[in-house]
Amino acid sequence: MDNQRLILFVVFSFSLLLLWDAWQAKDQPPVATEAQTRQLPASGVPQGSQPAPVPGQQGPQTAGLTSGARAIVETDVMRVEIDANGGDLRKLELIQYHEVDDPKKTLVLLQEKADRPYVIQSGLLWGLPTHKDVFQLIPGTYKLSGETLGIPMTWINPQTGVTVEKTYVFKRGSYRIEVIEKITNSGAQPVRLERYGQLVRNGQPPAGESRFMYTFTGPAVYTESAKFQKINFDDIADGDADFQKSAKDGWVGMLQHHFVAAWLPRTGSDRTYYVDKLGDDLYSAGYKQAYGMLAAGQSMTLNSGLYVGPQIQKNLEAAAPGLDLTRDYGWLTPLAAPMFWIIEKIHVLVGNWGWSIVIFTVLLKLALFPLSASGYKGMAQMRALAPKLQKMKEMYGEDRQKLHQAMADMYKKEKVNPLGGCMPILLQIPVFIALYYVLIAAVEMRGAPWMGWITDLSAPDPFYVLPVLMGITSIIQVKLNPTPPDPIQAKVMMAMPIVFSVMFIFFASGLVLYWLVNNILSIAQQWYMNKKFDTGSAAAHANK
């Protein structure tokens, strides 16, 4: 395999990566029609004082969303609407982020839209209030003025003498919400306590997301023994969802590009995780946790947490063990995580994510210089021998055996190893792929400007300047490499930059910026090596 074939292999490998992403995106469930999603299905929540669970039911199911009294909570990072029906979180805006397809609109993560419902529900089984029951709350707008803000609501059953006080607690600067339920049994009979929390969502990726870059959308479960387990909506629909369902730790969540909502149950107590399909393009993921019996005249307080926000590494790590894995770098996480750590440290110094990418690319190129220099040396040597190779091809014509023998003799005489550049370049491929995933997963790039016309590094270049420049630099790279003796191969090499330029029009500008800077540095390195070996080759021939 000569260096031209190696270059084709590298290009082909990256093309496969992009095609895999596109195929994954295509494999997402089709967008549901308005007729399919106009109304949510009726509830299947167990009712009665102490009934047996519904056979075959993995967890509580969603109800048709009835609108009731609302408490609107405004903190420094979110705006939340809490409905009296079950205390559902019906709408949640992340005020520091904007929609992908409209930078002027605040990002809405939770919502009640008929075609894209996404809500958070919780409740108690065995005759206590589920998400279908109405709580008493004082409607209005509540603004966080101190460090914490609690929103209480109450449910009372005069027949059994049971009172449930549910309180949501919000903290300044935090995407974690504490959920506190105090159950008081003033009746004469013991009460069985079993709590559940669930996330109910449509099966579509976020609106406005690029179909060229696949990112996972769907449920995930984490336990200490089984670790991070993503669950596809298709597997839920087929009944093939495979994950650890019982544990004493962990969490359950819903993932989408850059953001996650997750229930964080109290650690150390047995719980059951479940996923379910509730209707056309509607799914739930949640947990159930039993607390035993509450005797007459006694009370008990149940605590759990919610994280609803961006996949910022330090926030995720602080919220719950394993939650940081929702920022998914795939199998290259051991390589990708340190890369982002370095980019983040550079950002602390320069204060701009775009320049941080540029500086990191330069540092990465310097770190890989010993490896890449060997590859560029091999290509420069092959470029210097290109005229001789062409003469051999003309001399031997279709006699492939004599041609290959003559080439082998020439490589031996000139002390050139046509395979010399293979391993260094192959070793760099995981590094480049890892950085590809880092730049896709980093929520910090969302809405982050670089300079001039680039106002969002997570969005495509609006004027296509970076993709065009990347295409031009890619063509220069091809020109600097030895021309393949095969005319078809030569045409393919020239066509590749154009193909990639068109593809990169739809890619995040932060990713294109990295490839552009890498191309410029590669051109400088290849030009230097070519000049060095062209001069050396000319001097060698002059001395003969």
Sequence and secondary structure as in RCSB ss.txt:
>XXXX:A:sequence
MDNQRLILFVVFSFSLLLLWDAWQAKDQPPVATEAQTRQLPASGVPQGSQPAPVPGQQGPQTAGLTSGARAIVET
DVMRVEIDANGGDLRKLELIQYHEVDDPKKTLVLLQEKADRPYVIQSGLLWGLPTHKDVFQLIPGTYKLSGETLG
IPMTWINPQTGVTVEKTYVFKRGSYRIEVIEKITNSGAQPVRLERYGQLVRNGQPPAGESRFMYTFTGPAVYTES
AKFQKINFDDIADGDADFQKSAKDGWVGMLQHHFVAAWLPRTGSDRTYYVDKLGDDLYSAGYKQAYGMLAAGQSM
TLNSGLYVGPQIQKNLEAAAPGLDLTRDYGWLTPLAAPMFWIIEKIHVLVGNWGWSIVIFTVLLKLALFPLSASG
YKGMAQMRALAPKLQKMKEMYGEDRQKLHQAMADMYKKEKVNPLGGCMPILLQIPVFIALYYVLIAAVEMRGAPW
MGWITDLSAPDPFYVLPVLMGITSIIQVKLNPTPPDPIQAKVMMAMPIVFSVMFIFFASGLVLYWLVNNILSIAQ
QWYMNKKFDTGSAAAHANK
>XXXX:A:secstr
  HHHHHHHHHHHHHHHHHHHHHHHHTS     HHHHSS        SSS    TT  S          EEEEE 
SSEEEEEETBTT EEEEEEEEEEETTEEEEEEEEEB  TTS EEEEEEE TTS  TTSB B   EEEE  SSEEE
EEEEEEETTTTEEEEEEEEEETT  EEEEEEEEEE SSS EEEEEEEEEEEESS  TT  TTS    EEEEEETT
TEEEE  HHHHHHT   S  EESS EEEEEETTEEEEEE  TTS EEEEEEEEETTEEEEEEEEEEEEE TT EE
EEEEEEEEEE  HHHHHHHSTTGGGGS  GGGHHHHHHHHHHHHHHHHHH  HHHHHHHHHHHHHHHTHHHHHHH
HHHHHHHHHHHHHHHHHHHHHTT HHHHHHHHHHHHHHHT  TTTTHHHHHHHHHHHHHHHHHHHH GGGTT   
STT   TTS  TT HHHHHHHHHHHHHHHHS   SSHHHHHHHHHHHHHHHHHHTTS HHHHHHHHHHHHHHHHH
HHHHHHHHHHHHHHHHHT 
